[in-house]
Amino acid sequence: MKKIISSLIVASVFFSNLNAQSDSKKEEQLYRPNFHFSPKKGWMNDPNGLYYKDGVYHLFFQHYPDENKWGPMHWGHATSKDLVKWEEHPIALYPDDLGYIFSGSAVVDKNNTSGFGDSKNNPVVAVYTYHNPNREKDGKIDVESQGIAYSLDNSKTWTKYSANPVLKNPGIRDFRDPKVFWDSKRQQWIMVLAAQDRTHFYASKNLKEWTFQSEFGKDLGGHGGVWECPDLFPLKVEGSNEEKWVLIVNINPGGPNNGSAGQYFVGDFDGKTFKIDELFTKQLQKEKAAWLDWGKDNYASVSFDNVSQGKRVIIGWMSNWEYAQEVPTEAWRSSTTMAREVSLKKTKDGYLLKNIPVAGLKNYQGKSIRKKIDLKAENKLVSPSEIDLTKAVLDLNLKKMTAGTYSFSLKNSLGEEVVFGIDNKTKELFVDRSKSGKTGFGNHYATPVTKAPLNQIYSEAKMKLVIDKTSIEIFFNDGEKVMTEIFFPNEHFSELTLSTDTKGSSLNIYANQLDIK
């Protein structure tokens, strides 16, 4: 009898494991993005060490390969030739005696200022945060410092600098995420670093020895949480020769719709000090903070080093710390946003940091449809037979709009939906994923409705939608407002509808299925 019971228990465990594996594979197939980068296995968060060299874009990322939750941080590695299709490579940087490898950046040292190069190769130098878990466990404050490593073979192998850390902790608990760039005007390297709820600036001639220059951010912008993953770069103002400096600072928590998010500042940088622009100062007095993305799921966006002059490309982590470790995937967790080109627009009210999908996305256009629809109360825009909405880009152009609501719905046959659109009554963009499928995980995933304020009632408006299996990225009016959201339906969304309480409006729709394998 004992043998029979024992055999039944073994069989039960066996079939339970099989079912678990089956569920895992089902979720793997259902939720693995078609064209946003996600790791083959394990946990991923912030993008790191972004750079372009010899025709290849390099993406590193915070990675714990052994579990699907945050753990001892490594730098994972992936590359792309067009910022759309990514190939994952072996892990680049592993934790060592100084600690975990937290977020940072990478630069192409063209002049070999570091001395790490040789006669054949310019070195690529990674600058990253060491996080010492032993000192953290002991209750110490100085748990984070900055280290460097270099590569002479386009990031296939890395050598850590023997004299790490290159920047020791000055007595600040959160002291991390160095973003380094070459200041050509003053022939120096600049590091912008997150220091609790502000940024610090450092300068160096050789990437090894750093001198403190200034700090920025006390009492400016959003301060609902710790500042992280800063970035500083110059941009020409659209339609002019005026150049301004943009400082991106990510914050967790404290985003415009709760949780983690990215904010930006516009001003001038003289090689030592960043000072916000007078018009931007007035903008902050009205808005309190300027947000890069109003959706819940774009965090730690930073830019690529060494991209052609005048062009600035960013990419972010497509999740939110409120629920990132509980999303319903097993083999891996998280993906990146679509890579985006940013530009700066000046208006009478302030500055808009616009971001739109990279141009390379157009190279994957496949099956397409074009329609003009005179809107009634309920409108079918895209049916399952027309294009595959798990890998699509849609351009929507609304005309003759009135002071009503325009609610788009991504739907499936189970009655699940993601609702988004324009409310011209309240002057807002909105996304509602409360009925999107699996919603009972993490904190505040499905509620409240995500909103982005608009400064007027629109008679015409454009929206570009980038839709993957488990995400939508909404670019309103050429990226003047952006919303990024993830979702987990129990069946793929396959149709798009529009309901409205107004009359007389029309919609032009141009939808492209993406051919990406």
N, C-alpha and C positions, 0 to 999 in steps of 0.2 A: 504493500500500500504506500509506504514511504517513497519507494522508487517511482510509483505512478505520480504521486503528488509533486515529487521533485522534477519529474519530466514535464509535468504540466506547467510548473513555474518557469522552467527553462524555456519551454515553447512560448509561454506568455511574454517573457522578456524579449525573446527573439522577434516575435511578431510586433511587439511594441516598438522595438528598435527599427524594424522594417518600416512601420507606419511613420515613425518620426523622420526617417530618412526620406520617405516618400513625400511627406509634408514639406520637408526642407527643399527637396528638388522642385516641388510644385511652386513654392514661393520664389525659389531661385529663378525659375522660368517666368513667373508672373511679374516679378518686380525688378529684375535686373534691367537697367536702362538700355535702350537700343543704341544711344550715341553719346550720352554723358558718361564721363569716365567714372568707373567704380573699381575697387581692388578685387582681385580674384578671390581673396579670402581675407578675413579679419576685419579689424576696425580701421577707419580712416576719419580724420578731421582736417584741420587747416592745410591749404596749399602752402608749400614752402619752396624756396630756392628756385624761383621761376627765372629762366633765362633762355635766350635764343643764340645759337651759334652754328655755323656751317650748315645752314638750311634746316635745322632741327630745333623745335621748341622742347624744352625740358621742364617737366612738372615733377616736383618732389612733394611729399605730403606726410602729415603726421599719421603714423601707422603702428598698429599693434597686431602683428601677423598671427598671434596665437589665440586670440579671443575676438569676439565680435563686440566687445565693449572696450572703453578706454583703459589703457594699461601702460606698461613701460614703453615710452615712445621711441620709435625708429623713424628714419626718413625712407619712405617708399619712393619709387621712381617710375615715371612713365614718360614717353616721348611722342611727339606728333610732328608731321611735316606741314600741317595746315590748321592746327588748333581745333580740329573736329574729331578726327579719328586717332585714338590713342593706343599705344602698345606698352604694356607693363613690363618692367625689367626687374632684376634682382634688387633686393634692399640695398640702399646706398650707405646709410650710416646707422650703426648700432650703438646702443647705450654702452658706457664704459665706466671706469672707476669714478669719474667726475659726475656722472649722473645720466639721466634720460636725455635724449636729443629732442628738445622742444623746437618750436617754430623759429624761422629765420629766413634768410635770403641767400642768393648766390650772384656773383658778379664775374664778368669776363675781364680779367686783369690784362688789358691789351698792352700796357707799357711795362708789364712785369714789375710793378712797384713793390710787390711782395717778395720778389726774389725766388718764388717757387717755380718759375718757368725755366725752360731750357731754350736752346737755339731753334728748336723746331716748333715748340708749342707755347701759346699763351695759356697761363693757368686759369682755371675756373676756381674761384674761392668761395666756399660756403661759409656763411657766418650764422651761428645758431646759438640758442640758449641751452646751457646745461642746467638741468633741474636735479638737485641732489636729494633723493628720497630719504636718505639716512639723516641728513640735517633737518629735513622737514619733520621726520618722526621724532626727533629730539626737541622739537619746538623752536628751532633756530629761525631767525629772520632771514639771514643771508644764504638762502637755498638756491638762488639763481645767479648765474654768471654767463659770460659770452665766450664761446670758443670758435675756432675756425678749422677748416680742413680744405685740402686742395686736390684738384684732379688735373692730370695732363693728357688724359685720353677720352675727353668728352663724357666724363662722368661714369665711365665703366668701372673705374677703381678710384678710391679716395684715400688720402693720407691725412691723418689728424696732426695738427701742429703740436710739436713736442712741448712747447711752453704754454699750452692752454692752462687756464683761461686767459684770453687777451684783455678782457675787461672784467674786473672783479666787482662783487656786489658792494655798493656803498651804504648798505643798511636799509634796503627797501625790499619788502617781502615779494611784491610782484614787479619783477625787473626783467623784462623779456621781449622776445620777438624782434630782433634787430633787422631793420631794412636798410641796406647799404646801397649807395649809388655814387658814381663819379661826378663830382662837381667840376666840370671842365673849365669854367670861368676862373675858378680859384685854384685849380690843379690840386684837388684834395678829395679824399673819400669822406662822405658824410654818412653817419649812422643815425637813424631815428629809432628810438627805443621806447617801448611802453613802460611807464613807471607808475604803477597804481592807477590814478585817475588823471594822468597827464603824460606828455611825451618829453623825453630828454634828447638833446642833439649832441653828438660827438663828432670830432674830426680826426683824420689820420692821413699820413702820407704813404703808409705801407701796409695797411690792414692789420698790423700787429700791435701798434701802439696808438691808443686812443685818448683824446683830450676832451673833457667836458666843455661844451660851448654855451648851452642855454636850456631852459625848459619852457614848455608851452602848455596851456590848456586849463589852468586853474580857473574855475568858475566860468568856463566857456563851453558851450555845447551840452551834450547829454552827459550826465554823471550818475545814472541809475545803477551802474556797476563798474567793474574794473575795465580799464582800457587795455586793448590788445591789438596785435597785428597792425601797426601803423605803416603808412607809405607816404612818401613825399616826392612830387615830380612837377615839372613845369608843363604848362599847356598854353597854346595860343588861344585867345578868345575868338570864337567864331566870327568871321567877317571882319577881322581887324588884324593888326600887327602887334597888338598888346599881348604881353605874356604875363600870366599869373602862375603862382605856385599853388598846387592842390595838396592838402594833407588829408589822407583817409585815416580814420581811426575807428576800429571796431570796438564794440562795447557789449559786455555780458554781465548781468542782464541790463535792461534799460532801453530796449528798442522801441520804436514807435507803436508797435503792436505787441509789446511785451517780449521777453526773452532776448536772444542775442541778435545783433544787427550791426550795420556799418554806417557811420556818419562821415561828413567831410567838412573841411574848412578851406576857404579861398583867401590868399594873401600874397605876401612877398617874402622872399628868403634871401639874405645877404651873405650866406656862407656861415653865419653864426646863429642868427635869430630868425624865427618865423613870426611874422606879424600879420594879423588878419586885415583884409581890405576894409576901407571905410564903409563902402556899400554893403559888404558882407556883415559888418558889425550891426548895421541897421536891420539886415535880414534876420540875424540871430535874435535881435530884440523882439521881433514879431514871431519867429518860428521856434525859438529856443534851441533847435538843432536842425541841421540839414542832413537828410537821409539819402544814402546811396540807393537803397532798395527798401520799399515799404512792405514787402512780403515778409513772411516768417522765416524764409529759408535761403538766405544769402548771408553768410558770415565769413569773416577773415579774407575778404577779397583784397588781393594785392596784385601788383603789376610785374610784367616780365622785364628783365634787364636786357639791354643790347638789341632791342627791336629798332627798326629803322627810325631815324630822327623825326620827331613830330608826331609819331604814332604811339599811342599808349593802350596796351591790352591788359585787361585784368581777368582774373578767374577767382571764384569763391567756393566755399564749402556749402553744399546745398542741404543744410539741415539747421536745427536749432537746439541749443543745449537743454531746452525744456523737455525734450523727448527723444533726442538723437540716439540714446543708448537703449531705447525700448521699441524702436520702429520694428514692424513685423517682417524682418528678414533674418536669416540664420547664418548662412555661409559667409556673408560679408555685411558690413553696414556703411552706408553713406555713398554719395557721389559728389562730383563737382558741378557747379553751374556751367552753363555755356560760356565759353570764353567771349569777352565783350570788348569792343573798342569804345573808349571814353572820349568825350569832347566837352568843352566848356562854353556855355551860352550865357551871355550877359543880358539881363532884362532890367526894367525900371525898378523891379522889386528885389533884385539880387542876382545871384549866380546859380545856374543849373548845371550839375555834373551829369551830362547825358551819357547813357550807355546802351549800346545796341549790339546784337549778335555779330560776331566776326564775319567778314565778307566770304570766307572760305565755305560757309554753310551753303552758299548758292551753288557750289560745284556738285552738290549731291541731290539736286532737284530731280525728281522723277515724275511720276504720274501727277497731273495737275488738273484743277477745275477752276473756271471763272464764272461768276454769276453776278447779276444785278437783281436785287430783290426790293420791291416796294413793300414796306413792312406793314404787317397787320399784327393782331394781338399775339398770335403764335406763329413762329416761322421755323421750318426745317431748313438748316443751312447745309449740313454735310451728313449724308447717310452712310451706313457701313459699307455699301458697295462702291462708293465713289473714291475714297482714299483711306489709307490706314492711319487713324488718328493716334497710334502709339509711336509714330515717328513722322511728324509733320510740322510745317511752318505755314501759318495762315496770316495773310494781310487783310485786315478789315478796314473799310473806309465808310464811316457813317456820314450821311448828309441830311440836311433839313431837320436836324434834331430839335426837339422842343424840351421844355422843362419837365421831363418825365424820367422814367427808369428804363434802362436797356440791360436786360438780364440774359446773359449767355449761359448755356448749360452743356457741359460735357457729360454724356449719359452712357449707360450700358443697359442690357436687357434685364438686369436685376433691379432696376429702379434706383441704382446708385448714381450720384451726380456731384460734380463740382460746379458751383454757380459763381459767375463773376461778371463784372460789367461796370457801367457808368450810371450813377444816380445824379441826374441833373437837378433834382429837387434839393438834395442836401449838398451838392457839389463834391462828390466823392467817387473814387474808384473803390471797388470792393471785391473780395473773394470769400466765399462761404463753402467750406469743405465738411460741414457737420454731417452730411449724408453721403460722404464719398466712399464708404466701404468700412474698412477697419479703422476705428477712431478711438477705441478705448485704451490707449497706451500713453504713458508719459504724463506730463502736466500741461494742461491748456492746449492740447493739440487742435481740437475742433472748434473751440469757442474762445473768445467771441469772434464775430465776423471781422476779417482783416480789412482795414480801410486805409485809403490814402487821400488826403484832401486835395481838391482842385480849387483854383483861385477864381473860377468863373463858370458860368453856364455855357456849354459848348453847342454851337449850331452845326459844327463839323468836327469830326475827331477820327484819328487813326489809331489802330492797335495792331501790333505784330505779336503773334502768339507762337512760341516755340514749345511744342508738346511732345513729351516722351511718355513711356509707359506710366511713370509715377511722378510726373512733374509738369508744371506749366510755368512758363516765363512770359510775363505780359509786359510789352514795351509800348507805352502810351505816347503818342505824338512824337515819334522818332526818339524815344528813350528819355523824354523829359520827366516822366514818372515811370518807375519800374516796380513790378510785384512778382516775386518768385515763391511758389508754393509746391510742396510735395503731397502725395496722397497714395492710398493703398486700397484700390477697389478689389473686390473679389472676382471681378471679371474685367477685362480691358474696356476702357471707354471707347465707343465706336461711332457715336453720332454727336452732332453739335446742333443745338437749337437756340432760338432767340425769342424771348417774350418781352413785350413792351406795352406800356399803358398810354402810349402816344399815337398820334395819327400823322400821316404825311411824310414820315421819314423814309429814307432808302438806305440800302447797304450794298456796297460793292465788296465782293469776297474773292480773293485769289488764294487758293490753297494748294500747297505742294507736299506730296509725299516724299520723304527722304530715302534715297537708296543708299543705305549705310549697312555694311555687314561687318 
